[in-house]
């Protein structure tokens, strides 16, 4: 058994992103919420998470937030903002990564929804640094 933890991410259309973020849910957004809730998780927009991080840093003093400059420049870049508005991750409480079994169960349920014009990608990533780009120092 590996010591790596996992995260499930999805990439969605602009329409589905707006539905998920606004709470004015389409059928697909409702299905995603149900899958999330059934697994004790929440679906978090990457842009919103980045924005929340920057807001918190600005409230508490950016010196204590190592990724503040990188994150701030990311959300202020129109192309990157558009990309991250359509990217969502499943969190368990405040935990962004979790056991492989949970990630694979979540992935299986998501795949049963099938790919569509709105659900563009389902991805399971692990915490192994060799498999993932690392944030700037």
Backbone torsions as a table, in degrees:
resi	resn	phi	psi	omega
1	UNK	NA	136.3	-179.4
2	UNK	-86.7	162.5	177.9
3	UNK	-92.4	3.1	-176.9
4	UNK	-74.9	148.4	173.3
5	UNK	-108.9	167.8	-169.7
6	UNK	-132.3	161.7	174.1
7	UNK	-142.2	142.6	175.0
8	UNK	-104.4	130.8	178.3
9	UNK	-125.4	150.7	173.2
10	UNK	-129.9	151.0	173.1
11	UNK	-116.5	131.5	-172.5
12	UNK	-128.7	169.6	176.3
13	UNK	-73.1	166.0	176.5
14	UNK	-60.3	-41.0	180.0
15	UNK	-62.8	-44.9	180.0
16	UNK	-68.0	-37.7	176.7
17	UNK	-58.5	-47.7	179.4
18	UNK	-60.6	-40.3	178.7
19	UNK	-63.7	-46.5	-179.8
20	UNK	-65.3	-41.2	-176.5
21	UNK	-75.4	-30.1	-175.4
22	UNK	-86.9	-22.6	-174.2
23	UNK	85.1	-4.4	175.9
24	UNK	-89.2	80.5	-164.3
25	UNK	-81.1	135.2	166.9
26	UNK	-77.8	173.9	177.4
27	UNK	-59.4	-42.6	-179.8
28	UNK	-65.3	-41.3	177.7
29	UNK	-62.4	-39.3	177.1
30	UNK	-63.4	-40.9	178.6
31	UNK	-63.9	-41.4	178.1
32	UNK	-64.2	-41.7	177.4
33	UNK	-63.1	-40.7	179.9
34	UNK	-63.4	-47.0	178.2
35	UNK	-59.2	-44.5	179.2
36	UNK	-59.5	-51.6	-179.0
37	UNK	-62.7	-39.9	179.1
38	UNK	-61.3	-25.0	179.7
39	UNK	-100.0	7.1	179.6
40	UNK	69.5	34.9	-173.8
41	UNK	-126.8	171.5	172.7
42	UNK	-130.0	152.2	-179.2
43	UNK	-100.1	120.9	-173.2
44	UNK	-118.7	127.1	176.1
45	UNK	-71.5	130.8	-178.4
46	UNK	-59.6	-42.3	178.4
47	UNK	-59.7	-46.1	-179.3
48	UNK	-62.6	-37.9	177.7
49	UNK	-65.6	-43.7	178.0
50	UNK	-62.8	-43.7	-179.8
51	UNK	-63.1	-43.4	178.1
52	UNK	-60.8	-39.6	177.5
53	UNK	-61.6	-46.0	-179.8
54	UNK	-65.2	-42.5	179.0
55	UNK	-60.8	-44.2	179.0
56	UNK	-63.1	-43.6	179.5
57	UNK	-61.6	-42.0	-179.2
58	UNK	-67.3	-32.1	177.5
59	UNK	-72.2	-37.5	-170.9
60	UNK	-103.6	-5.5	-177.6
61	UNK	103.3	113.7	-171.8
62	UNK	-66.6	-16.1	-178.8
63	UNK	-61.0	-26.6	-178.0
64	UNK	-89.6	3.4	-175.5
65	UNK	-120.0	96.5	-171.7
66	UNK	-60.0	-30.9	-176.6
67	UNK	-100.7	13.1	-175.8
68	UNK	-58.0	-53.1	-175.5
69	UNK	-60.0	-45.6	179.4
70	UNK	-62.0	-46.7	-177.9
71	UNK	-65.4	-44.1	180.0
72	UNK	-61.0	-45.7	179.8
73	UNK	-65.8	-30.9	177.7
74	UNK	-65.9	-48.5	-176.2
75	UNK	-75.2	-17.3	177.8
76	UNK	-89.7	-10.8	177.5
77	UNK	-84.3	116.7	-175.0
78	UNK	-55.3	-40.2	-179.7
79	UNK	-68.0	-43.7	179.9
80	UNK	-69.6	-37.1	177.1
81	UNK	-60.2	-46.7	179.9
82	UNK	-59.5	-41.3	178.8
83	UNK	-63.5	-48.6	-175.8
84	UNK	-73.2	-22.2	174.2
85	UNK	-67.0	-21.7	-178.6
86	UNK	-105.2	11.6	-180.0
87	UNK	-114.4	131.0	-178.8
88	UNK	-132.0	148.6	176.4
89	UNK	-127.7	150.1	176.2
90	UNK	-92.7	124.6	178.3
91	UNK	-111.8	147.5	171.3
92	UNK	-107.9	101.5	-172.5
93	UNK	64.0	-125.7	176.0
94	UNK	-94.0	0.1	-178.5
95	UNK	-82.1	124.1	179.9
96	UNK	-89.2	-18.0	179.0
97	UNK	-130.3	153.8	-170.8
98	UNK	-156.6	179.3	-175.2
99	UNK	-63.1	150.3	-178.5
100	UNK	-57.8	-41.7	-177.1
101	UNK	-59.5	-41.9	179.3
102	UNK	-66.3	-44.3	179.8
103	UNK	-61.4	-43.0	-178.4
104	UNK	-70.1	-35.3	175.6
105	UNK	-63.6	-44.5	177.8
106	UNK	-61.8	-46.5	179.3
107	UNK	-59.1	-42.7	-179.4
108	UNK	-59.9	-45.6	179.4
109	UNK	-64.8	-40.0	179.2
110	UNK	-64.6	-40.7	-179.8
111	UNK	-64.1	-29.5	178.0
112	UNK	-65.6	-21.7	175.8
113	UNK	-70.4	-25.8	-178.7
114	UNK	79.8	153.0	176.0
115	UNK	-73.0	150.0	-179.2
116	UNK	-148.4	-177.2	176.5
117	UNK	-68.1	-15.6	-178.3
118	UNK	-107.7	-34.9	176.8
119	UNK	-99.8	97.2	-167.8
120	UNK	-88.1	-31.7	-175.5
121	UNK	-157.0	142.1	173.0
122	UNK	-123.8	128.2	-173.9
123	UNK	-139.4	134.3	173.2
124	UNK	-108.3	124.5	177.4
125	UNK	-117.1	156.3	177.5
126	UNK	-114.4	169.0	-176.0
127	UNK	-86.5	5.8	178.2
128	UNK	-68.2	115.2	-178.3
129	UNK	-56.7	-27.8	-180.0
130	UNK	-67.0	-20.9	-177.2
131	UNK	-99.0	-2.4	-171.9
132	UNK	-140.1	144.5	173.6
133	UNK	-63.5	142.4	-178.3
134	UNK	-100.0	146.3	178.0
135	UNK	-63.5	157.5	179.1
136	UNK	-65.1	155.2	178.8
137	UNK	-81.5	NA	NA
